[in-house]
Amino acid sequence: MSDSKIEPGLPLAPNVAPTRLRQIALVAKDLKKAEQQLTHVIGTEVIYVDPGVEQWGLKNILVAIGGDVVEVVSPFKDGTTAGRLLSKRGDGGYMIIMQTVDATKQRNYIESKGLSKVIWSHESNQSVAYQYHPRGIQGGMMPELDSHFPSKENPTPITSRFSPWHACRNDYASYSAGMKRTSDLSLVGAVCRLAPGDIDTDAAAAQWEHTFGIAKSRDGLAFTNARLDFIRGIPGSPEGLVSVTIAVKGKDRFDAILERASKEGLCGDGWINMVGIRWYFVLEDDNAGSQSRL
């Protein structure tokens, strides 16, 4: 399904392509509680509920963070991967879902080198999606690498902030309106902890760069919209997602998030606790960039 079309203005280096951190998936035992916390505290909304995930014994919600997405899944049947993660680690991270220039080309490279194994795929005339087995991938998250094909209606799928996203299915007018209503929010960062005893954060970033074609920056990854960093494993602490960082435009908006989180009793030491991870918020100034941090 790959036609090797390259989005204008995005040159390719060998095995590295401009890649967007488009969606982070979390797993929660109580989906309603997760929905209430995320939508109320952050001040966002559910833009899609996917009935298709029920075939895997899951229910889900997709929440808008500007043009990007936080998904929460919750198992309602035994024997699911998400359920096993819940039993092992509790609420927390599940998947890192990335949007690249040509996911099929990268899949061919990954399989030719024996770097990982595709465990689920979907191909259409507009997009492709490939989930990879997390075994051996540092950071404790299931990776998914997807592409939307450039078209007249969607000429720059990676760099257009509110470009179509296949996980929200076909009603673009509906879900993009929800994205635009949260345009004062931006997904700008995430941090994953390595497995206990694994302290080589540089090697983790290099593995993701080599496998999935995301540019390495120090001991992290430089997406077009965000950073993914790795921290050392700690004895007694599971690997996986530790935190997500969201930039907020407008001090009133920023202060309102803190106030709602405080009233809900969710504030930690500089962060907000929701769905098993820490949420950091940075106040984005239109002239000087991110100025203050929660």
N, C-alpha and C positions, 0 to 999 in steps of 0.2 A: 504493500500500500504506500511505500515511500516513492516520491517522485523527485527527491533531492532538491526541491525548491527552497531557496533561501530568502528569508525576509529581507527586504531592502535595508541597507545600512547596518547589517549585522554580519561582519566578516567572521569566517571560521578559522580557528587555529587547529592544528592536527589533534583530533580527539577531544577538543574542547569547543563547546558551542555556547552562545548566550542562553542562559537557562533561568527561568523564573520560578521562585518558590510560590506556587499558585495555591496550594491547599495543605493544611496540616490536619490530620485526623487524630482524634482522641477517642479513648474508650472509657465508658462510665457505667457503673452499675445502675444508677438512677438517671435515666435520660431526661425526665421532666425537671429534676433538680438542676441538672447541667444546663438545660435550656433556660430555666428561670434565671440562674446566676449570670450566664453569658449575656443574654439579651438585656436584662435589667441593669446589671452593673456597668457593662461596656456601653449600653445604649445602642444596641444593634438589633438585627431582626433575622428570623429564619426566612431564607429565600427559597428553600426547596426541601422537601422530604421525599426520599427516593424509595418507592415501594419495591424496587428491584432487589434491594439488599435483603429482603425477607427470605429469598431463596437460600441465603447463607445463615439463616437464623438470627438476623440482626434487624434492628430498627435504627433510624438515623435522623439527624437534622443537619442542614448546611446553613451556616451563619455567615453573613457578609462582613468582611473587614475591608471596606472600600471595594476594589475590584478583585480581591483575593478572598479565600474561604477558610473558615474553621469548621470542620465536620466533627460531630460526635456520634459514635456508634454505641449501641448497647445490645448485648445478646438476650434473646428470649428463649433460646433452645440450648441444650447441652452440646458439648463437643465442638464448639466454634473456636477459632484461633483467638478471637477477641475475648471469649470467655476464659480461655487458658491464661491470657495475659492478665485479666482481672484477678484471677485466683493467685497468680504469681506475684503481681506488682501492685494491684489495686488500680484505682482510677489513674489515668495518665495518658502518655503518648502511644500512638498506634502506627501511623503512617506519615511519611514525608512524600508529598505528591508534587512532582516537578513538571514544568512545561518547557520543552526544548525545541530546537529548530527541526530536528528530524529524529524522532524517537525510534523509527524502524532502522535507520542506518546505525544508530547507537546499539540497538538490540543485536543487529548482525555482528557488530564488533564484540559486544559482550559475550555472545555465544561462541564466536570464533576463538576467543581467548580463554573460554571456560571460566569466566569471572563470576557469573551468577546464573540462575535458572529462572525463566519466566514461569510463573504459577497461575497467571490469569492474563488474558488479553482481550481487547475489544478493538475492532477496526470498522470504520465507516468511511463515507466519501468526504467527511469533513475533519475527522480526527482519528488518532490511534492512541491506545493506552496499554501499557505493559507493567504489570506488577511483578516484582522479583522476590524470590525467597530471601528472607532476612538472615538465614544461616550464613555466618562468616562475614556479614557486613557490620562493621563497627558502628556503634551508636545505638543499637537496640531498637531500631525503627524499621518497619517494612517500607522499602523504597518502591515508588511508582514513577515511571518516566513516560510522559505523554507529549503529543504534538497536535496542534491544529494546523491545517494546511492553509497557507495564504490564499485569499480569494478576493474578488472585487468588493464583496461586502465586508471582508475581514482581512485587509491587506497586511496588517502588522500585528499578528496575534500575540506576540510576546510583549511588545512594548506598548500596545494600546491598553490603557488601564482597565477598561471595562469590556474587553474583548470577550466573545463567546467562550463558554467553558462547558465542556461536555458533561461534567458531573451534575450540572443543573438541568440537563436534558434540553428540550427543544423550545421552551417558551422564553426566548431571549428577552422579549419586551418586559415580561414580568420580573424575572430574576435580576436583570440589569438595572431595573428601576430601584430595586432594593439595594443593589451595590452602590448606586449613585446617591441614595439617601444616606449612606454611610461614607461619603467621600471625604469626610474629615478624619477618617481612620486609615492607617496604612500598616500593613504587616512589614516589619523592618528587621526582625531578628528572631532566632531561636537557638537554644543550647541543648546539646545532648551529652549525657554522661557515658563514658565508656564502661565496660564491664569491670567488676572488682579485680584489681591487680593489673589492669591495662592502663599504662600511664602515657602511651605514645600518641598524643593528640595529633602530632604532625603526620604520623603514618595513617591515622584515620582520615584526615583530610585528603591525603594523597590517594588513598584507596577510593574515595568517592570521586575524586577528580579523574582518576584513571578508569574507573568503571563506568561512571555516568556522565563524564564529560563536563563537569562543573569546574570553573576556574578556582584553583586553590589560592587562598590569601592567608599567609602566615599559617596558623594551625586551624584554619576554618575554610569555609567556602563562600565565594562571592557570587551570589545570584544577582540578577539584574535589578531586583527590588529589595533584597534583604541579605543578611549574613546568616549562615549556620555555623556555629562554633562547637567545638568539642572540649570537654573537660575531663580530667583524669578520673579513672574509676576509684571508688572508695570502698574498702571492705565493709560489708553489711548494707550497702546501698545498691539497688539494682541499676543496670544500665537502662538508658532510654532518655526520653525528653524530660528536661529539667525546667525549661522556661520558654516563654514566648514574649517578644517585645513588640508593642504597638505604638506608633507615633500618632499623636492627637493634635489637630489644628484647633486653636482657640482655647484660651485659658479658662473660660467659663465651662467649656466642654470637658476639659481636663479636670478641673476642680469638681465637677459633678460626678465624674467617675469615682474619684477618691471618696467623696461624701457618701455615695451609695454603697461602696464597698465597706466603708467604716460602719455604716448603719447595719449592714448585714453581718458584721463581725468577721470579715474576710481579710483584713489587712495584716500583713506580716511586717518584717523589718525592711521596709522599702519596696515591698511587692504586695500583690493581691493573690490570695490562694483560691483557685477554682479548678475543678475537674482534675485534681491531683497534681497540678503543676503551678509554678509561679508565673504570674503575669506582671510584666514591667510596662509602664507607660511613660513615654517621653513627650514633652510639650514641644511641638514643632512650630518654630517661628518662621513666617514666610520670608523674612529677610535674612535671618542668621542661622537657619537650620534648627536642629534639636537643642533646646536650651536647658531644660530641667527634666528631672527624672523622678518617677514614682516607682 
